[in-house]
Each structure stands twice: as structure tokens, then as C-alpha cells.
Amino acid sequence: MNILMISDVYFPRVNGVSTSIATVRSALHKSGHRTLLLAPQYPDCSQPEADIIRIPARYLCFDPEDRVMRLRPLLQHLHTLQPARFDIVHIHTPFQAHRAGIHFARQHGLPVVETYHTFFEEYFHHYLPLLPRSWLRLAAREVSRRLENHLDGLIVPSPSIEQALRRYGIRIPIRIIPTGLNLTEFTPGDKKRFCHRHGLESHRPTLVYIGRVAHEKNIGFLLDVVNRVRDRLPDVLLIVAGEGPATKELQRRTTRLRLTDNVAFIGYQQRGQQLWDCYAAGDIFVFASKTETQGLVLLEALALGVPVIATGELGAQDMLKDCGGALLVPSDVADFAAQTLRLLCDPKLRRVLGENARMDASHWSIEQTTAGLVAYYASLIEGGDSPGTPLTNRGSCAEKKKS
């Protein structure tokens, strides 16, 4: 099977969408399928890449990390492709990629599917703060409804996102296909090695957050949690690993809360052993985002045997529900801090959760999720699907354990 993929975001831009695309493409290639990806040109990606075409792109004034492909060059590149080479078009972002992908698919009679990676309803207000939040939510819903209903199929990573999109009025077939993990790439991390590298004390009770340092990730909530935990454990440390537009504001807030000795902003960590060491540095992986469609970092923490405490929101709740290696808590600072203290003060409980975490992660292999994706591609190519039918029974850890 040959798949044409189009996305307005990809590496070197680091986020969950880029990771998901790269993971899925690699798994598809290993199973004998081929992909061609059209993605934005970034200033620091000048080397040729196999099966990737870089399209000239422009900055986004409200989010300078991102780019949007220029429509004319994108359409020109699509015009040079031989449509007979492809069986299906897979879109990954609802911007120029969506517009051009729909055009190409309809022009050449190809089925077209899109993955809904980002829950824009709870996203836009962080980047357009001058507009009323209620307006932006309505706009996100309306835009999603108009765009997605032109597709042949829609992929979502969790049941909560499917339910939200159905409430929008999206009528096309939806399949629940999360991004899996390449479990073979994870090797044990080393806390002492990580702490030595960053000048940190390895004996301290440590919390880790890994991901974009962005407003929608609700990292300020974690600072408030640390502020409470510090009353009982004065040497508690929160490691914030990643980069993003909220970094400076969060650093200022850390200073205002007098948490500079309790919070370390360490920047981006290279995927591989450097990142695995960062996960291993945490006694607990903490996560408070309210906008996740899935939350791949949660799965990665589980795969490395790190207990997780997360707020039960959207895709994170679907993924971690009844997981033996995770605690889901309300989006309340006092409750989150209480559970964090409980776990930090109980090494035996942490060991049990860590062992369970690895077992939980074993159910999320990329081979299984990719097989589901290929089956969905085939159903669309053959012209048949039923609206809203989950492809796999992957709504929660409890459901996986039953199977």
C-alpha cells in the first residue's frame, strides 16, 4: 500500500504530532508499505530526507515555533506527483495540508482520511488571548465541523475526542486508532547519570514533566503543586524538560513563588538515551494538561517504569483509566499535591506502580496499532465503513487487560 501523507508540522519541530507521524511512518515501512510525506521547510532542515518533500512555509505570528506551508508551492508539488502511485491520502493537520489534500484526493478519485491530533477547542485561547474564550471555542467547533465533514474518514486517538467531535456535528465515519509505542527502542534510564549531567542532586524526591513548555500544557498547575508539596518535603524537585513559548513566563512565576531551588528548567532532551535518563530521574511523572487527545509522553513514562500522576482530562483519562501504573486525580491542586506526597513518601507503592506501568505499556505496541490503521486504510480504499465504529478495543488499560 502506498500512502501520501501531508502535514503542516513535522520534525525538527518537536511535538506529539511530529512524533506520532514519524512513529507511524516507520512502522508502516517495516510492514512493507510506503509513504511519501509533504511537510514544511524549516530553517534548520537543509539535508535531503528519504520519502519527504519539504514545502516552503511561512511563520505564524501568534506561534513563532510553527510554520504553515504556502499553498501555491504545495499545490505545485502535488501537481508533479503521479496519482496512480498512491492508494490513499492521509492528512495530519487542518490547515493548508487539509485544503491541498482534499483537493488532490478529489481530483484523482482517491480516498482521504485525516487524524485529529489537536483538540483546538481548548487550545486557541492561549494564543489569541485578546479574543473572548467562548468565541474561540465556537469558532474551533464550527471550523472542525466544516473541515472534517468533507473527508471520507477521521481517525481519533481516544473515545473522549470521538465523543467531542460527534457533539460538534461531525457525521463522517470515525475510527479510534491511538499512536502506539515502538517498545524495542526503550532502554533503562539512569537517574544518577542524568543528575550528574545537569548538576542536580540524585537523592532528592523528584517529579518530572516532559513535553512542550506551552500554555495549554497547564504547567503552572504543577508549580502550584510543588509549592504545596514543599511544605512537607522542602527538597522536592520538579524537572521541566522541553521548550516552548511559555518558558519565560513560567520561570518568572517560579521566581515569584520562591521555587527556584525546587524547579529546574532543563530544555529539550534528545530522543533516545538522553530522554530515557530524564524519565528515569523522576520518582513520579506528573502531567496536568487539559487538552491532550492522547498524551504519548504518558505512555513513554509507563514504558520506562515511571509511576504517573495525571489529571483525568480527555485522552489522558481514556488512556490511563484503571492503569495499574498511574493515579488519575481531579484537576485540583490540593488533591494532586496530596497524592504526590503519598507516592513520594511510599517507596514500596512506587515500586508496585512502576512494575505495573511496564505491563500497562506493553499493550500499546506500534505493531498492533499500525495493523489497525492499515485495516482502516483498506476499508476506505474498498469503499466501506460504518460511522463511529471503533477499530480496536483500546479505550483504557482495563479494556486491554480483559483482552
C-alpha positions as CSV (number, residue, x, y, z in Angstrom):
1,M,0.0,0.0,0.0
2,N,1.2,3.5,-0.9
3,I,0.1,6.4,1.3
4,L,0.5,10.1,0.6
5,M,0.8,12.0,3.9
6,I,0.5,15.8,4.2
7,S,1.1,17.7,7.4
8,D,1.7,21.4,8.4
9,V,4.0,20.2,11.2
10,Y,6.9,17.8,11.3
11,F,10.4,17.5,12.7
12,P,12.6,19.4,13.5
13,R,9.5,20.9,15.2
14,V,9.2,18.7,18.3
15,N,5.7,17.9,19.5
16,G,3.3,15.0,19.7
17,V,2.1,15.3,16.1
18,S,5.6,15.0,14.7
19,T,6.4,12.1,17.0
20,S,3.2,10.3,16.0
21,I,3.8,10.8,12.3
22,A,7.4,9.6,12.5
23,T,6.4,6.5,14.6
24,V,3.6,5.5,12.3
25,R,5.6,6.0,9.1
26,S,8.4,3.9,10.5
27,A,6.0,1.1,11.4
28,L,4.3,1.2,8.0
29,H,7.6,1.0,6.2
30,K,8.7,-2.0,8.4
31,S,5.5,-3.8,7.5
32,G,6.0,-3.4,3.7
33,H,4.0,-0.2,3.0
34,R,5.4,3.0,1.6
35,T,4.7,6.6,2.5
36,L,5.6,10.0,1.0
37,L,5.3,12.9,3.4
38,L,4.8,16.6,2.4
39,A,5.8,18.8,5.3
40,P,7.0,22.4,5.9
41,Q,10.5,23.6,5.3
42,Y,12.2,24.8,8.5
43,P,15.4,26.9,8.7
44,D,17.4,24.0,10.1
45,C,16.4,21.2,7.8
46,S,18.5,21.5,4.7
47,Q,19.6,17.9,4.2
48,P,17.6,15.7,1.8
49,E,15.3,13.2,3.6
50,A,14.1,9.9,2.3
51,D,10.4,10.0,1.2
52,I,9.9,13.6,2.5
53,I,9.3,16.6,0.3
54,R,9.8,19.9,2.1
55,I,7.4,22.7,1.1
56,P,8.2,26.5,1.6
57,A,6.4,27.7,4.6
58,R,5.6,30.9,6.5
59,Y,5.7,31.9,10.1
60,L,2.6,32.1,12.3
61,C,2.5,35.4,14.1
62,F,0.9,34.0,17.2
63,D,3.0,30.9,17.4
64,P,6.5,31.5,16.1
65,E,7.6,27.9,16.6
66,D,5.3,26.7,13.9
67,R,5.1,27.1,10.2
68,V,2.2,26.8,7.7
69,M,3.0,25.6,4.2
70,R,2.5,28.1,1.4
71,L,-0.5,26.9,-0.7
72,R,0.8,27.6,-4.2
73,P,4.1,25.7,-3.8
74,L,2.2,22.9,-2.1
75,L,-0.2,22.5,-4.9
76,Q,2.6,22.8,-7.4
77,H,4.4,19.9,-5.8
78,L,1.2,17.8,-5.7
79,H,0.8,18.5,-9.4
80,T,4.1,16.9,-10.1
81,L,3.1,13.6,-8.3
82,Q,1.7,10.6,-10.2
83,P,-1.6,9.9,-8.5
84,A,-1.6,6.3,-9.7
85,R,1.3,5.8,-7.3
86,F,-1.0,6.3,-4.3
87,D,-3.8,4.3,-2.7
88,I,-4.9,6.8,-0.1
89,V,-4.3,10.3,1.2
90,H,-3.7,10.8,4.9
91,I,-3.8,14.4,6.2
92,H,-2.4,15.2,9.7
93,T,-3.3,18.9,10.2
94,P,-6.4,21.0,9.4
95,F,-4.6,23.9,7.7
96,Q,-3.1,24.1,4.2
97,A,-2.4,20.3,4.4
98,H,-6.1,19.7,4.7
99,R,-7.1,22.0,1.9
100,A,-4.5,20.7,-0.5
101,G,-5.0,17.1,0.5
102,I,-8.7,17.2,-0.1
103,H,-8.1,18.9,-3.5
104,F,-5.6,16.2,-4.6
105,A,-7.8,13.3,-3.4
106,R,-10.9,14.5,-5.0
107,Q,-9.2,15.5,-8.3
108,H,-7.8,11.9,-8.7
109,G,-10.5,9.8,-7.0
110,L,-8.5,8.8,-4.0
111,P,-10.0,8.2,-0.5
112,V,-8.8,10.7,2.0
113,V,-8.6,10.4,5.8
114,E,-7.3,12.7,8.5
115,T,-6.0,12.3,12.0
116,Y,-7.4,14.7,14.6
117,H,-4.3,15.2,16.7
118,T,-5.1,18.5,18.4
119,F,-8.1,19.5,20.5
120,F,-8.4,23.1,19.2
121,E,-11.4,24.0,21.4
122,E,-9.1,24.2,24.4
123,Y,-6.1,25.5,22.5
124,F,-6.8,28.7,20.6
125,H,-7.4,31.0,23.6
126,H,-3.8,30.5,24.8
127,Y,-2.5,32.0,21.6
128,L,-5.3,34.6,20.8
129,P,-5.8,36.0,24.4
130,L,-7.4,39.2,23.2
131,L,-10.5,37.4,21.8
132,P,-13.2,36.0,24.1
133,R,-12.7,32.4,25.0
134,S,-16.3,31.5,24.3
135,W,-15.9,32.9,20.7
136,L,-12.8,30.9,20.1
137,R,-14.4,27.7,21.3
138,L,-17.4,28.2,19.0
139,A,-15.0,29.0,16.1
140,A,-13.0,25.8,16.7
141,R,-16.1,23.7,16.8
142,E,-17.5,25.3,13.6
143,V,-14.2,25.1,11.7
144,S,-13.8,21.4,12.8
145,R,-17.3,20.6,11.7
146,R,-16.9,22.2,8.3
147,L,-13.5,20.8,7.5
148,E,-13.9,17.2,8.8
149,N,-17.2,16.5,7.1
150,H,-15.5,16.7,3.7
151,L,-13.3,13.7,4.5
152,D,-14.0,10.0,3.8
153,G,-12.9,9.1,7.3
154,L,-11.5,10.5,10.5
155,I,-9.0,9.0,12.9
156,V,-9.0,10.0,16.6
157,P,-6.7,8.6,19.3
158,S,-9.3,8.3,22.1
159,P,-13.0,7.8,22.8
160,S,-13.3,11.2,24.5
161,I,-12.2,13.0,21.3
162,E,-14.7,11.0,19.3
163,Q,-17.5,12.0,21.6
164,A,-16.5,15.7,21.4
165,L,-16.4,15.6,17.6
166,R,-19.8,13.9,17.4
167,R,-21.2,16.7,19.6
168,Y,-19.8,19.2,17.0
169,G,-22.0,17.6,14.4
170,I,-19.3,15.6,12.5
171,R,-21.1,12.9,10.6
172,I,-18.4,11.0,8.8
173,P,-17.0,7.6,9.9
174,I,-14.7,7.9,12.9
175,R,-12.2,5.3,14.0
176,I,-10.3,5.2,17.3
177,I,-6.7,4.4,16.5
178,P,-4.2,5.7,19.0
179,T,-0.5,6.0,18.2
180,G,1.4,3.1,19.7
181,L,4.9,2.7,21.0
182,N,7.9,1.1,19.5
183,L,8.6,-0.8,22.7
184,T,12.0,-2.0,21.5
185,E,13.5,1.5,21.5
186,F,13.2,2.0,25.2
187,T,16.3,1.1,27.3
188,P,16.6,1.6,31.1
189,G,17.3,5.1,32.1
190,D,19.9,6.2,34.7
191,K,18.9,8.8,37.3
192,K,22.4,9.3,38.6
193,R,23.9,9.9,35.1
194,F,21.1,12.3,34.3
195,C,21.6,14.3,37.5
196,H,25.4,14.4,37.1
197,R,24.9,15.8,33.6
198,H,22.6,18.6,34.8
199,G,24.3,19.3,38.1
200,L,21.3,18.0,40.2
201,E,21.3,16.0,43.4
202,S,20.2,12.5,42.8
203,H,18.9,11.8,46.3
204,R,16.1,14.4,46.1
205,P,12.5,13.4,45.8
206,T,11.9,14.2,42.1
207,L,9.0,14.9,39.8
208,V,9.4,15.0,36.1
209,Y,7.4,16.7,33.3
210,I,8.4,16.2,29.7
211,G,6.8,17.9,26.8
212,R,6.2,21.2,25.2
213,V,6.5,24.1,27.6
214,A,3.3,25.7,26.3
215,H,0.4,27.4,28.0
216,E,-2.1,24.6,27.1
217,K,0.0,22.1,29.0
218,N,-1.0,23.6,32.3
219,I,2.5,23.6,33.8
220,G,1.6,26.4,36.1
221,F,-0.7,24.0,37.9
222,L,2.4,21.8,38.6
223,L,4.2,24.7,40.0
224,D,1.4,25.2,42.5
225,V,1.5,21.5,43.4
226,V,5.2,21.8,44.1
227,N,4.6,24.8,46.2
228,R,2.3,22.7,48.4
229,V,4.4,19.6,48.4
230,R,7.4,21.7,49.5
231,D,5.7,22.4,52.9
232,R,6.2,18.6,53.7
233,L,9.2,17.9,51.6
234,P,11.4,21.0,51.4
235,D,13.9,19.4,49.0
236,V,11.3,18.3,46.4
237,L,12.4,18.9,42.8
238,L,10.4,19.4,39.7
239,I,12.2,18.9,36.4
240,V,10.6,20.5,33.4
241,A,12.1,19.1,30.2
242,G,11.2,20.7,26.9
243,E,11.0,24.0,25.1
244,G,8.1,26.3,24.2
245,P,6.5,29.7,24.3
246,A,5.6,29.6,28.0
247,T,9.1,29.1,29.3
248,K,9.9,32.6,30.3
249,E,6.5,33.2,31.9
250,L,6.8,30.0,33.9
251,Q,10.4,30.9,35.0
252,R,9.1,34.3,36.2
253,R,6.3,32.5,38.1
254,T,8.8,30.1,39.7
255,T,10.7,33.1,41.0
256,R,7.6,34.8,42.3
257,L,6.7,31.6,44.2
258,R,10.3,31.4,45.5
259,L,10.6,27.9,43.9
260,T,13.9,28.5,42.1
261,D,15.6,25.8,44.3
262,N,12.7,23.4,43.6
263,V,12.2,23.7,39.9
264,A,14.8,23.0,37.1
265,F,14.0,24.0,33.5
266,I,16.5,21.9,31.5
267,G,15.3,22.4,27.9
268,Y,14.9,19.9,25.1
269,Q,16.3,16.4,25.6
270,Q,17.4,14.4,22.6
271,R,15.2,11.4,21.9
272,G,17.0,8.2,22.9
273,Q,19.1,7.5,26.0
274,Q,19.3,11.2,27.0
275,L,15.5,11.3,27.1
276,W,15.2,7.9,28.8
277,D,17.6,9.1,31.5
278,C,15.3,12.1,32.0
279,Y,12.3,10.0,32.6
280,A,14.2,7.8,35.0
281,A,15.3,10.8,37.0
282,G,11.7,11.1,38.2
283,D,10.2,9.2,41.2
284,I,6.9,10.3,39.6
285,F,6.0,11.6,36.1
286,V,3.5,14.4,36.6
287,F,1.0,15.7,33.9
288,A,-1.8,18.2,34.2
289,S,-2.7,19.1,30.6
290,K,-6.4,19.5,29.8
291,T,-6.0,19.4,26.0
292,E,-4.5,16.0,25.2
293,T,-6.0,13.9,22.6
294,Q,-3.8,11.1,23.8
295,G,-0.5,12.1,25.5
296,L,2.3,10.0,24.2
297,V,4.7,11.1,27.0
298,L,2.4,9.3,29.4
299,L,2.9,6.0,27.5
300,E,6.6,6.6,27.4
301,A,6.8,7.1,31.1
302,L,4.9,3.9,31.7
303,A,7.2,2.0,29.3
304,L,10.2,3.1,31.3
305,G,8.5,2.0,34.6
306,V,7.9,5.5,36.0
307,P,4.7,5.9,38.0
308,V,2.3,8.6,36.6
309,I,0.1,11.1,38.3
310,A,-2.2,12.9,35.9
311,T,-5.4,14.9,35.9
312,G,-8.2,12.9,34.4
313,E,-8.9,15.0,31.3
314,L,-9.8,14.0,27.7
315,G,-7.5,11.5,26.1
316,A,-5.3,11.2,29.2
317,Q,-8.2,9.8,31.2
318,D,-9.1,7.4,28.4
319,M,-5.6,6.1,28.2
320,L,-4.8,5.8,31.9
321,K,-8.2,4.7,33.2
322,D,-7.7,1.7,35.5
323,C,-4.0,1.5,34.6
324,G,-2.0,-0.1,37.4
325,G,0.9,2.2,36.9
326,A,-0.9,5.5,37.1
327,L,-3.0,7.6,39.5
328,L,-5.7,9.8,38.0
329,V,-6.7,12.7,40.2
330,P,-9.1,15.7,39.9
331,S,-7.8,18.9,38.5
332,D,-7.4,20.3,42.0
333,V,-4.0,21.5,43.4
334,A,-4.7,20.1,46.9
335,D,-5.8,16.7,45.7
336,F,-2.9,16.4,43.2
337,A,-0.4,17.5,45.9
338,A,-1.8,15.0,48.4
339,Q,-1.4,12.1,46.0
340,T,2.1,13.3,45.1
341,L,3.1,13.3,48.7
342,R,1.6,9.9,49.3
343,L,3.6,8.4,46.5
344,L,6.8,10.2,47.2
345,C,6.7,9.0,50.9
346,D,5.9,5.4,50.0
347,P,8.8,3.7,48.1
348,K,7.0,0.3,48.2
349,L,3.9,1.8,46.4
350,R,6.2,3.4,43.8
351,R,7.8,0.1,43.1
352,V,4.5,-1.6,42.6
353,L,3.2,1.1,40.3
354,G,6.5,1.1,38.4
355,E,6.2,-2.7,37.7
356,N,2.5,-2.2,36.7
357,A,3.5,0.7,34.4
358,R,5.7,-1.5,32.2
359,M,2.9,-4.1,32.0
360,D,0.4,-1.3,31.0
361,A,2.7,0.0,28.3
362,S,3.2,-3.5,26.8
363,H,-0.4,-3.3,25.5
364,W,0.4,-0.3,23.3
365,S,2.7,-1.8,20.7
366,I,3.0,0.1,17.4
367,E,2.7,-3.2,15.6
368,Q,-0.9,-3.6,16.9
369,T,-2.0,0.0,16.2
370,T,-0.4,0.0,12.8
371,A,-2.2,-3.2,11.8
372,G,-5.4,-1.4,12.8
373,L,-4.5,1.6,10.7
374,V,-3.7,-0.5,7.6
375,A,-7.1,-2.3,8.0
376,Y,-8.8,1.1,8.1
377,Y,-7.0,2.3,5.0
378,A,-8.1,-0.9,3.3
379,S,-11.8,-0.4,4.3
380,L,-11.7,3.1,2.8
381,I,-10.0,2.0,-0.4
382,E,-12.6,-0.6,-0.8
383,G,-15.3,2.0,-0.1
384,G,-16.9,0.6,3.1
385,D,-17.1,1.7,6.7
386,S,-19.7,2.4,9.4
387,P,-19.8,5.7,11.2
388,G,-18.3,5.8,14.7
389,T,-17.2,2.2,14.9
390,P,-14.0,1.7,17.0
391,L,-11.4,-0.3,15.1
392,T,-9.8,-1.6,18.2
393,N,-10.8,-2.2,21.8
394,R,-8.2,0.3,23.1
395,G,-10.2,2.7,25.3
396,S,-8.5,2.1,28.6
397,C,-6.0,-0.1,30.3
398,A,-8.9,-2.1,31.9
399,E,-10.2,-3.0,28.4
400,K,-6.8,-4.1,27.3
401,K,-6.4,-6.4,30.4
402,K,-9.7,-8.0,29.7
403,S,-8.4,-9.0,26.2
